[in-house]
C-alpha cells in the first residue's frame, strides 16, 4: 500500500500524488491560537465523563492599504468543546484570558429554541491543546494536554508538581499589567 501525499491547491481542490482529484477524501481540521473569553463551564456526568465549553477569541490585526484605506481589527469568537480527560484539564488549568493553541474539528448542530425556531451552532471539538500563557499569569497555566492515547501524562504530572511552589510565590502583590486592559 502506497501512502497518499496530499498537496494543498489554493484553487480549492485537494490533489493526490498522481495529480488526480481524490473524490473520497475530506479533511476537517482546525488550528486556532487565541484567548479564552470567559472561565470554562464544565459538566461532570454520572458516567464519569466530562464536557467543558468556553469561548475563544482570535483576532486579525488591522492594517492600512497602500491607498490609505484603514482595515479595522477583526475578532472572531469560537465556541470550544473539550470532552473527557481534556475537559478535566481545562477545568483545572484554563481561565479567562489564557492564550491557547487548539487543534480540533468543526461541528455544527441544531436545536429548537423556546419559541420552536430552529437554531444552529458551530463548535470546535478539541483534540489537542497547548497552553501558551506565560507561567504564573494564572494559577496552574503550565499544562499541556491531548486526548487519551496520544497524551503527554509526564508533562502534566510535572506541571502539577510545579504548581504548588508557584502558588506560594504568587501570594506577593502583583504589579499592574497593561494586558489587564484587554477585554478577555
Z-matrix of the N, CA and C atoms (Angstrom, degrees):
N
C 1 1.452
C 2 1.522 1 108.51
N 3 1.321 2 116.52 1 131.39
C 4 1.457 3 121.89 2 -178.65
C 5 1.521 4 110.12 3 -95.23
N 6 1.317 5 117.88 4 138.12
C 7 1.471 6 119.48 5 176.94
C 8 1.523 7 110.15 6 -67.79
N 9 1.314 8 115.24 7 148.06
C 10 1.460 9 121.09 8 177.45
C 11 1.513 10 108.11 9 -92.73
N 12 1.303 11 116.08 10 127.94
C 13 1.458 12 121.81 11 177.07
C 14 1.514 13 107.07 12 -101.91
N 15 1.320 14 117.18 13 122.64
C 16 1.459 15 121.35 14 -178.44
C 17 1.514 16 108.85 15 -102.64
N 18 1.306 17 115.78 16 128.76
C 19 1.454 18 122.14 17 174.85
C 20 1.517 19 107.78 18 -111.23
N 21 1.315 20 117.42 19 133.88
C 22 1.450 21 120.17 20 178.03
C 23 1.516 22 108.77 21 -84.32
N 24 1.295 23 115.84 22 123.26
C 25 1.456 24 122.93 23 179.46
C 26 1.519 25 106.56 24 -105.81
N 27 1.316 26 118.11 25 120.06
C 28 1.457 27 120.74 26 -175.76
C 29 1.517 28 112.22 27 -68.38
N 30 1.329 29 117.79 28 -3.71
C 31 1.460 30 121.16 29 173.48
C 32 1.513 31 111.65 30 -76.67
N 33 1.330 32 117.92 31 -6.08
C 34 1.452 33 120.96 32 174.83
C 35 1.514 34 114.40 33 105.96
N 36 1.324 35 119.73 34 -4.44
C 37 1.457 36 121.39 35 -179.57
C 38 1.517 37 110.04 36 -109.22
N 39 1.322 38 116.01 37 157.40
C 40 1.455 39 121.53 38 172.95
C 41 1.515 40 107.71 39 -98.62
N 42 1.314 41 115.98 40 137.95
C 43 1.455 42 120.23 41 177.94
C 44 1.514 43 108.85 42 -118.67
N 45 1.322 44 116.08 43 148.10
C 46 1.454 45 120.71 44 177.89
C 47 1.515 46 109.56 45 -99.11
N 48 1.305 47 115.29 46 -177.13
C 49 1.459 48 122.48 47 -177.73
C 50 1.529 49 112.00 48 -54.43
N 51 1.306 50 118.10 49 -35.84
C 52 1.463 51 122.26 50 -177.52
C 53 1.528 52 112.55 51 -91.83
N 54 1.333 53 117.76 52 14.68
C 55 1.463 54 123.87 53 -178.99
C 56 1.524 55 113.09 54 58.70
N 57 1.317 56 117.16 55 26.07
C 58 1.457 57 121.48 56 175.16
C 59 1.526 58 107.58 57 -104.12
N 60 1.297 59 115.74 58 139.46
C 61 1.460 60 120.41 59 177.94
C 62 1.520 61 109.17 60 -66.91
N 63 1.311 62 116.95 61 125.91
C 64 1.458 63 121.25 62 179.34
C 65 1.522 64 108.10 63 -94.04
N 66 1.313 65 116.33 64 103.51
C 67 1.462 66 120.91 65 -175.42
C 68 1.516 67 112.88 66 -76.62
N 69 1.342 68 117.96 67 -9.85
C 70 1.458 69 120.57 68 -178.55
C 71 1.521 70 112.63 69 -95.31
N 72 1.294 71 117.75 70 -5.23
C 73 1.452 72 121.18 71 -174.46
C 74 1.528 73 110.65 72 -98.85
N 75 1.320 74 115.30 73 142.54
C 76 1.459 75 120.56 74 171.06
C 77 1.523 76 107.94 75 -146.33
N 78 1.316 77 115.90 76 157.67
C 79 1.461 78 121.36 77 -178.65
C 80 1.519 79 108.21 78 -133.42
N 81 1.317 80 116.42 79 130.59
C 82 1.457 81 122.49 80 174.65
C 83 1.523 82 106.13 81 -129.03
N 84 1.312 83 117.07 82 88.46
C 85 1.466 84 122.84 83 -175.86
C 86 1.519 85 108.67 84 -137.57
N 87 1.314 86 115.74 85 130.00
C 88 1.461 87 122.03 86 179.65
C 89 1.520 88 108.19 87 -124.36
N 90 1.323 89 116.23 88 136.17
C 91 1.462 90 122.24 89 172.76
C 92 1.524 91 106.73 90 -125.31
N 93 1.321 92 116.29 91 123.19
C 94 1.465 93 121.74 92 -179.36
C 95 1.521 94 110.01 93 -128.61
N 96 1.320 95 115.74 94 142.76
C 97 1.462 96 122.33 95 167.36
C 98 1.514 97 105.25 96 -126.62
N 99 1.330 98 116.40 97 120.24
C 100 1.452 99 119.36 98 -177.59
C 101 1.512 100 111.70 99 -164.11
N 102 1.341 101 114.98 100 -172.04
C 103 1.455 102 122.39 101 -177.37
C 104 1.520 103 110.57 102 -111.02
N 105 1.333 104 115.24 103 138.58
C 106 1.459 105 122.06 104 178.71
C 107 1.523 106 108.42 105 -68.84
N 108 1.337 107 116.86 106 128.31
C 109 1.461 108 122.01 107 -175.06
C 110 1.515 109 114.87 108 -82.81
N 111 1.320 110 118.34 109 -27.04
C 112 1.462 111 122.40 110 176.56
C 113 1.525 112 107.96 111 -157.34
N 114 1.328 113 115.65 112 161.23
C 115 1.461 114 118.91 113 179.80
C 116 1.527 115 109.42 114 -56.81
N 117 1.326 116 117.29 115 137.04
C 118 1.464 117 120.63 116 -178.46
C 119 1.526 118 112.23 117 -62.12
N 120 1.333 119 114.74 118 148.69
C 121 1.464 120 122.06 119 171.65
C 122 1.519 121 106.46 120 -100.88
N 123 1.322 122 116.74 121 125.97
C 124 1.462 123 120.86 122 -177.29
C 125 1.518 124 108.89 123 -122.02
N 126 1.340 125 115.46 124 131.54
C 127 1.463 126 121.77 125 176.79
C 128 1.516 127 108.18 126 -115.38
N 129 1.337 128 115.62 127 130.42
C 130 1.461 129 121.81 128 175.03
C 131 1.522 130 107.52 129 -106.50
N 132 1.326 131 116.28 130 138.02
C 133 1.454 132 121.82 131 -176.91
C 134 1.528 133 110.46 132 -109.78
N 135 1.347 134 116.01 133 160.68
C 136 1.463 135 121.44 134 -179.71
C 137 1.523 136 112.26 135 -58.88
N 138 1.303 137 117.23 136 -26.41
C 139 1.468 138 121.96 137 -179.46
C 140 1.522 139 112.24 138 -73.89
N 141 1.330 140 116.99 139 -9.27
C 142 1.457 141 121.26 140 -178.00
C 143 1.512 142 113.43 141 96.44
N 144 1.322 143 117.28 142 -7.07
C 145 1.463 144 120.07 143 179.06
C 146 1.527 145 109.86 144 -82.51
N 147 1.321 146 114.96 145 163.73
C 148 1.464 147 121.09 146 -179.45
C 149 1.521 148 109.22 147 -141.55
N 150 1.341 149 115.61 148 152.01
C 151 1.463 150 122.22 149 176.08
C 152 1.523 151 107.88 150 -135.83
N 153 1.329 152 115.90 151 129.19
C 154 1.469 153 121.83 152 176.99
C 155 1.520 154 108.39 153 -114.67
N 156 1.328 155 116.23 154 138.25
C 157 1.463 156 121.31 155 176.11
C 158 1.521 157 108.95 156 -130.91
N 159 1.343 158 115.18 157 143.65
C 160 1.458 159 120.46 158 176.74
C 161 1.520 160 108.90 159 -164.63
N 162 1.336 161 116.83 160 156.06
C 163 1.469 162 119.94 161 175.45
C 164 1.528 163 110.55 162 -87.15
N 165 1.324 164 115.56 163 144.78
C 166 1.464 165 122.23 164 176.72
C 167 1.518 166 108.01 165 -125.47
N 168 1.335 167 116.85 166 129.97
C 169 1.467 168 122.00 167 179.72
C 170 1.522 169 109.86 168 -100.36
N 171 1.331 170 115.53 169 130.62
C 172 1.465 171 121.29 170 170.39
C 173 1.517 172 106.77 171 -118.57
N 174 1.324 173 117.03 172 140.76
C 175 1.461 174 120.76 173 -173.95
C 176 1.518 175 111.11 174 -127.68
N 177 1.334 176 115.14 175 129.46
C 178 1.462 177 121.75 176 169.82
C 179 1.515 178 106.26 177 -93.65
N 180 1.305 179 116.96 178 124.89
C 181 1.465 180 121.00 179 -178.36
C 182 1.522 181 110.94 180 -65.90
N 183 1.323 182 115.19 181 148.92
C 184 1.455 183 120.73 182 174.18
C 185 1.519 184 110.40 183 -74.07
N 186 1.315 185 115.90 184 160.55
C 187 1.464 186 120.19 185 179.64
C 188 1.520 187 109.58 186 -156.25
N 189 1.322 188 115.53 187 170.43
C 190 1.457 189 122.57 188 179.73
C 191 1.525 190 109.18 189 -116.15
N 192 1.335 191 116.46 190 129.23
C 193 1.458 192 121.43 191 176.57
C 194 1.523 193 109.98 192 -73.33
N 195 1.323 194 116.82 193 166.31
C 196 1.462 195 121.03 194 -179.66
C 197 1.524 196 111.87 195 -61.00
N 198 1.341 197 116.95 196 -28.94
C 199 1.464 198 119.68 197 -179.97
C 200 1.532 199 112.38 198 -84.09
N 201 1.343 200 117.09 199 3.87
C 202 1.460 201 120.80 200 176.99
C 203 1.522 202 114.63 201 95.27
N 204 1.316 203 118.18 202 -5.97
C 205 1.465 204 121.61 203 179.40
C 206 1.528 205 110.01 204 -67.17
N 207 1.335 206 115.11 205 128.89
C 208 1.457 207 121.29 206 179.25
C 209 1.535 208 109.55 207 -87.57
N 210 1.314 209 116.79 208 125.54
C 211 1.461 210 122.31 209 173.44
C 212 1.527 211 105.83 210 -102.85
N 213 1.341 212 117.19 211 116.30
C 214 1.470 213 119.28 212 -174.40
C 215 1.533 214 112.60 213 -72.84
N 216 1.315 215 114.62 214 159.63
C 217 1.458 216 121.87 215 173.81
C 218 1.525 217 108.35 216 -61.28
N 219 1.333 218 117.00 217 144.39
C 220 1.464 219 120.73 218 -179.34
C 221 1.527 220 108.78 219 -131.01
N 222 1.321 221 115.98 220 125.67
C 223 1.462 222 121.67 221 178.57
C 224 1.518 223 109.50 222 -109.83
N 225 1.317 224 115.69 223 130.73
C 226 1.467 225 122.61 224 175.34
C 227 1.523 226 108.10 225 -108.00
N 228 1.324 227 116.16 226 138.63
C 229 1.459 228 121.35 227 176.67
C 230 1.519 229 108.61 228 -107.48
N 231 1.325 230 116.34 229 128.98
C 232 1.457 231 122.87 230 -177.90
C 233 1.527 232 108.92 231 -114.91
N 234 1.334 233 116.11 232 137.43
C 235 1.462 234 121.97 233 175.79
C 236 1.526 235 107.91 234 -87.10
N 237 1.328 236 116.56 235 115.94
C 238 1.460 237 121.99 236 -174.51
C 239 1.527 238 109.75 237 -104.64
N 240 1.346 239 115.91 238 137.77
C 241 1.465 240 122.42 239 177.50
C 242 1.526 241 108.26 240 -128.95
N 243 1.326 242 116.31 241 126.04
C 244 1.466 243 122.16 242 175.32
C 245 1.521 244 107.31 243 -123.30
N 246 1.318 245 116.81 244 141.24
C 247 1.461 246 118.68 245 -176.94
C 248 1.522 247 112.11 246 -125.52
N 249 1.323 248 113.55 247 160.44
C 250 1.461 249 124.75 248 175.13
C 251 1.526 250 112.51 249 54.27
N 252 1.322 251 118.86 250 -125.87
C 253 1.471 252 121.09 251 -174.54
C 254 1.525 253 111.59 252 -61.07
N 255 1.317 254 116.64 253 -37.60
C 256 1.460 255 119.85 254 179.09
C 257 1.535 256 110.56 255 -65.01
N 258 1.338 257 117.56 256 -35.21
C 259 1.467 258 121.14 257 176.69
C 260 1.526 259 110.95 258 -65.19
N 261 1.322 260 117.12 259 -38.40
C 262 1.464 261 120.75 260 177.81
C 263 1.527 262 110.86 261 -64.38
N 264 1.325 263 116.68 262 -39.57
C 265 1.466 264 120.97 263 178.48
C 266 1.525 265 109.96 264 -66.63
N 267 1.332 266 116.32 265 -42.11
C 268 1.469 267 120.58 266 176.67
C 269 1.524 268 109.54 267 -59.02
N 270 1.330 269 117.18 268 -43.77
C 271 1.460 270 121.90 269 -179.36
C 272 1.529 271 111.29 270 -58.49
N 273 1.322 272 117.34 271 -40.52
C 274 1.466 273 121.18 272 -176.66
C 275 1.526 274 113.67 273 -80.57
N 276 1.331 275 117.59 274 -36.41
C 277 1.460 276 119.48 275 -165.29
C 278 1.525 277 116.48 276 -117.89
N 279 1.314 278 118.92 277 -18.38
C 280 1.468 279 120.40 278 -173.05
C 281 1.523 280 109.84 279 -97.72
N 282 1.333 281 115.17 280 133.00
C 283 1.457 282 121.74 281 -178.84
C 284 1.521 283 109.89 282 -136.85
N 285 1.308 284 115.53 283 162.97
C 286 1.461 285 121.58 284 176.20
C 287 1.528 286 109.56 285 -52.65
N 288 1.343 287 115.93 286 132.91
C 289 1.457 288 121.41 287 178.03
C 290 1.515 289 114.68 288 94.34
N 291 1.332 290 117.93 289 -17.25
C 292 1.469 291 120.24 290 179.79
C 293 1.522 292 110.82 291 -63.58
N 294 1.321 293 115.63 292 143.06
C 295 1.468 294 121.27 293 174.58
C 296 1.521 295 107.79 294 -93.69
N 297 1.351 296 115.69 295 128.70
C 298 1.460 297 121.76 296 -177.69
C 299 1.517 298 111.72 297 -126.53
N 300 1.312 299 115.43 298 148.80
C 301 1.460 300 123.88 299 166.60
C 302 1.521 301 104.94 300 -106.31
N 303 1.338 302 116.92 301 123.89
C 304 1.462 303 121.48 302 -178.44
C 305 1.516 304 110.66 303 -126.27
N 306 1.316 305 116.06 304 142.67
C 307 1.460 306 122.93 305 169.64
C 308 1.517 307 106.46 306 -123.01
N 309 1.323 308 116.07 307 139.95
C 310 1.449 309 118.67 308 179.31
C 311 1.506 310 112.47 309 -173.91
N 312 1.339 311 114.38 310 -158.02
C 313 1.456 312 122.43 311 -177.93
C 314 1.523 313 109.56 312 -127.38
N 315 1.326 314 116.08 313 149.58
C 316 1.464 315 121.41 314 175.77
C 317 1.523 316 108.38 315 -87.71
N 318 1.316 317 116.15 316 132.26
C 319 1.467 318 121.21 317 174.10
C 320 1.523 319 108.11 318 -134.89
N 321 1.310 320 114.85 319 139.62
C 322 1.458 321 120.83 320 176.25
C 323 1.516 322 107.85 321 -117.34
N 324 1.323 323 116.60 322 132.79
C 325 1.463 324 121.07 323 177.49
C 326 1.514 325 108.88 324 -128.68
N 327 1.303 326 115.62 325 163.75
C 328 1.463 327 119.97 326 179.72
C 329 1.522 328 109.48 327 -128.01
N 330 1.324 329 114.49 328 156.85
C 331 1.456 330 121.35 329 176.84
C 332 1.521 331 108.10 330 -155.47
N 333 1.332 332 116.21 331 162.39
C 334 1.464 333 121.18 332 176.37
C 335 1.515 334 108.63 333 -97.06
N 336 1.331 335 116.62 334 130.19
C 337 1.460 336 119.35 335 178.48
C 338 1.525 337 109.57 336 -80.72
N 339 1.337 338 117.17 337 -174.96
C 340 1.463 339 122.08 338 -175.29
C 341 1.521 340 113.03 339 -61.82
N 342 1.333 341 116.73 340 -28.73
C 343 1.466 342 119.84 341 -179.96
C 344 1.528 343 111.87 342 -88.97
N 345 1.335 344 117.33 343 0.75
C 346 1.456 345 121.08 344 178.92
C 347 1.522 346 114.04 345 90.56
N 348 1.326 347 117.45 346 -1.04
C 349 1.466 348 120.75 347 179.28
C 350 1.531 349 109.66 348 -75.54
N 351 1.315 350 115.59 349 141.65
C 352 1.467 351 121.15 350 178.86
C 353 1.528 352 109.21 351 -77.34
N 354 1.316 353 116.46 352 128.08
C 355 1.463 354 123.06 353 178.80
C 356 1.526 355 108.84 354 -117.80
N 357 1.323 356 115.26 355 148.21
C 358 1.457 357 121.52 356 178.63
C 359 1.519 358 108.65 357 -122.45
N 360 1.318 359 115.59 358 143.02
C 361 1.456 360 120.55 359 177.30
C 362 1.531 361 108.21 360 -136.66
N 363 1.319 362 115.52 361 134.91
C 364 1.462 363 121.77 362 177.56
C 365 1.519 364 108.08 363 -104.59
N 366 1.325 365 115.64 364 129.75
C 367 1.458 366 121.43 365 -176.63
C 368 1.527 367 110.10 366 -129.57
N 369 1.318 368 115.07 367 156.13
C 370 1.456 369 122.07 368 174.24
C 371 1.527 370 106.79 369 -106.19
N 372 1.337 371 116.75 370 116.01
C 373 1.457 372 122.41 371 176.92
C 374 1.527 373 108.06 372 -90.94
N 375 1.321 374 116.00 373 115.74
C 376 1.464 375 122.55 374 -170.20
C 377 1.529 376 111.48 375 -81.34
N 378 1.349 377 114.97 376 132.02
C 379 1.463 378 122.39 377 173.56
C 380 1.524 379 111.11 378 -104.61
N 381 1.331 380 117.00 379 -29.24
C 382 1.458 381 122.49 380 -174.07
C 383 1.523 382 108.54 381 -146.17
N 384 1.333 383 116.49 382 141.19
C 385 1.463 384 120.82 383 -178.94
C 386 1.523 385 109.25 384 -140.87
N 387 1.320 386 115.84 385 137.20
C 388 1.467 387 122.33 386 172.94
C 389 1.520 388 107.20 387 -127.70
N 390 1.315 389 116.82 388 132.25
C 391 1.455 390 120.53 389 177.74
C 392 1.520 391 108.38 390 -87.40
N 393 1.328 392 116.62 391 127.04
C 394 1.460 393 121.87 392 -175.94
C 395 1.519 394 113.37 393 -107.73
N 396 1.332 395 118.10 394 -9.36
C 397 1.463 396 120.54 395 179.59
C 398 1.518 397 109.41 396 -64.57
N 399 1.337 398 117.26 397 141.09
C 400 1.468 399 119.67 398 177.60
C 401 1.521 400 110.60 399 -59.29
N 402 1.316 401 116.00 400 146.95
C 403 1.464 402 120.35 401 178.63
C 404 1.516 403 109.80 402 -58.74
N 405 1.333 404 115.32 403 138.44
C 406 1.450 405 119.73 404 175.45
C 407 1.518 406 114.51 405 91.50
N 408 1.354 407 119.47 406 -6.79
C 409 1.462 408 118.97 407 178.82
C 410 1.516 409 110.88 408 -73.60
N 411 1.314 410 117.26 409 -32.63
C 412 1.457 411 124.28 410 173.17
C 413 1.521 412 106.45 411 -139.12
N 414 1.326 413 118.93 412 149.99
C 415 1.459 414 119.26 413 179.92
C 416 1.528 415 111.05 414 -58.62
N 417 1.328 416 116.24 415 129.20
C 418 1.453 417 121.34 416 172.21
C 419 1.504 418 116.01 417 71.15
N 420 1.321 419 119.91 418 31.67
C 421 1.460 420 120.40 419 -177.47
C 422 1.515 421 113.54 420 -94.06
N 423 1.308 422 118.95 421 21.85
C 424 1.459 423 119.32 422 -177.75
C 425 1.524 424 113.14 423 -102.01
N 426 1.323 425 118.60 424 19.00
C 427 1.462 426 121.03 425 -177.11
C 428 1.516 427 111.52 426 -83.93
N 429 1.301 428 114.40 427 153.14
C 430 1.456 429 123.02 428 174.19
C 431 1.510 430 105.98 429 -134.96
N 432 1.335 431 118.04 430 133.70
C 433 1.458 432 117.85 431 -174.22
C 434 1.507 433 112.71 432 -149.81
N 435 1.323 434 114.02 433 155.59
C 436 1.449 435 123.21 434 171.50
C 437 1.512 436 107.17 435 -136.69
N 438 1.334 437 116.46 436 170.78
C 439 1.451 438 120.90 437 176.79
C 440 1.528 439 109.41 438 -63.16
N 441 1.338 440 118.23 439 155.73
C 442 1.458 441 121.41 440 -179.99
C 443 1.524 442 111.48 441 -55.44
N 444 1.332 443 115.13 442 148.59
C 445 1.450 444 120.22 443 -179.48
C 446 1.518 445 111.88 444 93.17
N 447 1.323 446 117.06 445 -26.04
C 448 1.452 447 121.71 446 179.21
C 449 1.523 448 108.82 447 -118.64
N 450 1.327 449 116.32 448 -6.88
C 451 1.451 450 122.86 449 -165.78
C 452 1.510 451 116.20 450 -64.75
N 453 1.319 452 113.56 451 177.59
C 454 1.450 453 123.35 452 -179.21
C 455 1.519 454 108.27 453 -126.10
N 456 1.355 455 118.34 454 68.11
C 457 1.462 456 119.56 455 -172.30
C 458 1.519 457 113.75 456 -62.26
N 459 1.346 458 118.78 457 -33.33
C 460 1.459 459 119.53 458 -179.88
C 461 1.519 460 110.74 459 -63.23
N 462 1.329 461 116.52 460 -41.78
C 463 1.457 462 120.34 461 179.68
C 464 1.528 463 109.94 462 -61.53
N 465 1.343 464 117.25 463 -43.08
C 466 1.453 465 121.34 464 -179.15
C 467 1.523 466 110.35 465 -65.62
N 468 1.340 467 117.71 466 -43.76
C 469 1.451 468 120.27 467 179.25
C 470 1.522 469 111.02 468 -61.70
N 471 1.324 470 117.05 469 -40.31
C 472 1.458 471 120.35 470 178.52
C 473 1.516 472 110.64 471 -62.71
N 474 1.338 473 116.84 472 -40.83
C 475 1.461 474 118.84 473 -178.83
C 476 1.519 475 110.95 474 -68.12
N 477 1.359 476 117.22 475 -33.50
C 478 1.457 477 119.53 476 178.33
C 479 1.527 478 110.44 477 -68.92
N 480 1.339 479 117.53 478 -38.60
C 481 1.456 480 120.82 479 178.83
C 482 1.519 481 111.06 480 -67.37
N 483 1.329 482 116.60 481 -34.96
C 484 1.459 483 120.84 482 -178.74
C 485 1.524 484 111.42 483 -77.57
N 486 1.327 485 117.72 484 -16.79
C 487 1.461 486 121.51 485 -174.71
C 488 1.527 487 111.82 486 -65.71
N 489 1.327 488 119.40 487 -40.00
C 490 1.453 489 121.03 488 -176.34
C 491 1.523 490 112.72 489 -59.68
N 492 1.327 491 120.32 490 -49.58
C 493 1.470 492 118.84 491 178.20
C 494 1.526 493 112.18 492 -62.84
N 495 1.327 494 117.80 493 -35.02
C 496 1.459 495 120.11 494 179.44
C 497 1.521 496 110.52 495 -62.89
N 498 1.337 497 116.84 496 -42.25
C 499 1.456 498 119.24 497 -178.22
C 500 1.525 499 111.04 498 -64.47
N 501 1.318 500 118.44 499 -35.03
C 502 1.457 501 120.59 500 178.10
C 503 1.522 502 110.49 501 -67.43
N 504 1.313 503 117.30 502 -39.23
C 505 1.455 504 120.84 503 179.89
C 506 1.523 505 110.97 504 -69.09
N 507 1.313 506 117.74 505 -28.37
C 508 1.451 507 120.81 506 -175.91
C 509 1.520 508 113.10 507 -76.98
N 510 1.324 509 118.59 508 -2.17
C 511 1.452 510 119.63 509 179.55
C 512 1.526 511 112.12 510 -72.47
N 513 1.337 512 117.48 511 -11.28
C 514 1.453 513 120.84 512 176.52
C 515 1.522 514 108.99 513 -74.80
N 516 1.345 515 118.68 514 152.94
C 517 1.459 516 120.55 515 -179.98
C 518 1.528 517 111.12 516 -60.17
N 519 1.325 518 115.68 517 140.81
C 520 1.458 519 121.76 518 179.95
C 521 1.519 520 108.65 519 -98.45
N 522 1.345 521 116.62 520 134.38
C 523 1.456 522 120.50 521 178.98
C 524 1.518 523 109.60 522 -73.31
N 525 1.327 524 116.66 523 156.91
C 526 1.456 525 121.38 524 179.35
C 527 1.522 526 109.47 525 -64.08
N 528 1.315 527 116.72 526 130.82
C 529 1.456 528 123.29 527 -177.65
C 530 1.521 529 108.35 528 -111.51
N 531 1.356 530 119.57 529 129.61
C 532 1.460 531 120.79 530 179.61
C 533 1.525 532 112.54 531 -58.81
N 534 1.327 533 117.87 532 -24.26
C 535 1.465 534 120.28 533 178.75
C 536 1.528 535 111.34 534 -68.22
N 537 1.358 536 117.52 535 -16.20
C 538 1.461 537 120.41 536 178.48
C 539 1.523 538 111.93 537 -64.66
N 540 1.330 539 118.07 538 -18.37
C 541 1.452 540 121.47 539 -179.25
C 542 1.522 541 112.43 540 -79.42
N 543 1.337 542 117.91 541 -7.56
C 544 1.455 543 121.16 542 -179.88
C 545 1.525 544 109.95 543 -69.42
N 546 1.336 545 118.06 544 149.35
C 547 1.461 546 120.29 545 -177.91
C 548 1.515 547 113.44 546 -71.05
N 549 1.297 548 119.18 547 -4.05
C 550 1.461 549 121.19 548 179.67
C 551 1.455 550 107.56 549 -129.89
